[in-house]
Amino acid sequence: MSQGAIGILVRDNRYLDYVLNFTSAAFDKGYQILIFFSGRGVLLTQEAKFENIINLSTPYICEVSYRAHGFEGREIPGVVFKQFVTQARNAEMLEECERYLVF
């Protein structure tokens, strides 16, 4: 049963377990989850648990933040080129999602 979409902005690297637990619960309830990683949030892409987020959601990575943290050219398994985006995608998610959380 599809419940619609929930957007999540992850702007800090302190909340990986919260994001993962919320995403898992929402996924189990039938929600589509879109997650935008920006600022220090892109540091989470280097964590082993990030793979779980990929399996439960559609992640988008702020390309500017990713480069600013020295990850330019470093691939993320399970994330394709089109998922490296600008803040414009973050704004689009606000319009697309029923609810939007910020971590």
Sequence and secondary structure as in RCSB ss.txt:
>XXXX:A:sequence
MSQGAIGILVRDNRYLDYVLNFTSAAFDKGYQILIFFSGRGVLLTQEAKFENIINLSTPYICEVSYRAHGFEGRE
IPGVVFKQFVTQARNAEMLEECERYLVF
>XXXX:A:secstr
    EEEEEE  TT HHHHHHHHHHHHHTT EEEEEE GGGGGGGGSTTHHHHHHHSEEEEEHHHHHHTT TT  
 TT  GGGEE HHHHHHHHHH SEEEE 
